[in-house]
Amino acid sequence: MPPPRTRGTALRQRLAELRGPDVQAKALDARALAALAANPGCRRRAILDGAGVNKAALAGALGSPSAFGQSQFALTRGNAFEAKVKADGGAELLRLVHERLDPGAEPPNSASVPDLTASGPEGRTARTALALREATEQGRGTWTLLDHPMLALDVAGSPAFLEPDAVVVHPDGGWTVVEIKSFPMLDGSADPAKVGAAARQAAVYVLALEEVAARLDPAPRVRHRVLLVCPKDFSNLPTASAVDVRKQRAVTSRQLARLTRIQDIADALPEGVCFSPELPAEQLTASVEAVPAVYAPECLAACELAFHCRDRARADGAVTALGRSVRAELGGLTTVEGVLAAARGEAGDPEDPAVAALRRAALLRTEALGAMCR
């Protein structure tokens, strides 16, 4: 067996081949990682994200462009709000952390803001780990704000580099993730769907921070209550809420553990598979179809390739196009044609609970239609 360094180099070369010659890798961020963890059975997304393929460009080349993602206006507004929150050395942000999460600590009248500049994601990750260690070991009794630190998390055998908005080191040495969003909090509460998405994203950062903490002795406490900072009502003034992400962290950790290793997926691909958007549409489609996908309607809100995968699922008559709950109820029946045949009594094991339920439903439907016609 080749040494780990050789295997890692070979994998990076293989992933570069899958992206295409001279195609820059797209970083896997926490938003994409949370979406990937929500659908761990999708090998297509796992290899595309692992290889750093730009799925938006890929979807456009396949003829199924996606509207997934934030508008330029939303990005500009979000960046402006984040700059306001972090102005004056993060004074307002630290005040909110103190108020919402650690009111018993000394007020953050002054704080350390270490320089995290370094070369490349690996260098920034190492610099962040050093800054966290120094703040924890040497800065007891003081507040430290890490602005856009870089964290690494192993995903199916391949490192993903993540950049939270901020991490705060408390005077007691504990670490807190801060998520800054541009959607408003109205009367102290925000859109539950958006808060849930932010919590899942923050849970990814918590997992990555825990890996850094595990390398220190003693390991500092990574707080499972993160700070969500949003505009207050219809103003641009920041307000915040503490969000417990223990449930999201547990689910994400479990789902990431279920992901097939990127190396295994890459090894199973036939020669010549490449996902470069510059390839002819026919060749590109064949490459994408060489990797199994697990489509569900939920993908429409989380994956740039969702429209392409939906069209394929519908063309194949796959029941996954109807939703995960429907798929779970149908057991071994994987196609709409097979479901209809089972309902009509033309196929399927009568002892199968799903088949029996379908035939019972078909009988009730026939009786109901007959009664309506009389």
Helices and strands as residue ranges (DSSP letters): H 4-19, H 30-38, H 43-51, H 55-61, H 72-85, H 87-101, E 111-112, H 120-137, E 143-147, E 151-155, E 158-162, E 166-169, E 175-180, H 192-214, E 225-231, E 238-244, H 246-258, H 262-268, H 281-289, G 297-301, H 306-315, G 319-322, H 324-329, H 336-344, H 353-373
